Amino acid sequence: AVERNGYRFEPEYSVISQDGAVHVYRKGEFLEELKFSFSGTSPDPGQIEQVIDEYCETHGI
């Protein structure tokens, strides 16, 4: 999990379906699911970081 300014981002993914999501929490409360797709055996850590960065930028975090 990644934490930023009181928000917690928990990534999960499925190799079989080649998709993933980052679940966004604040103070333990689920806020949103950020979906993404990838290829290979796992998503690139930089790709997950980019999803989180875009969310933070969009929401002023």
N, C-alpha and C positions, 0 to 999 in steps of 0.2 A: 504494500500500500504506500501511497505517496500522500504527504500532508502539506497543505499550504494554507496559511492564514485562517486556520480553524476549519478548513474543509479537508475531507479525507477522500481519496480517489483509490478505489479498489478494482484493478483490472482482472478480467477473467476471459478465457478464450477456449474455443473448440478447434482442435486440429482437423477433425473429420469434416466439419462444415466450413472451415477456414474463415470463421468470423469471431469477433470478440466484442467486449463491452467494457467500459469503465463505469463503475457505479460511483456516484457522487453522494457523499454524506456530509451533513453539517450538524454538529452536536449530537451525533448518533442517529439523526433522522435522514432517511433516504430522500434525496431530492430528484435525481435524474439518472438515466442510463444513456451513456454516450456509445453508440455502436460504431464498429469499424470492421473492415475485412483485411485479410493478410494472405500471404502465400508462404509455403514452407512448413517447417515443423513448429514454429512459434512466431509471434509477432516480434518485430524488431523493437527493442526497448526505446529507441528514438521515436518510433511511430506512436507508441503509447504516450511518451512525453509530449509529443506534438498535439495529440488529442487533448491532453490536460492543459497544455499552454493555451490552445485556442479557446477552451472553455473559460479559463481564468481571464484571458484578454476580453472576451465577449461580456463577461459578467463583472468586470472591474475588480477582480480578486488579486 
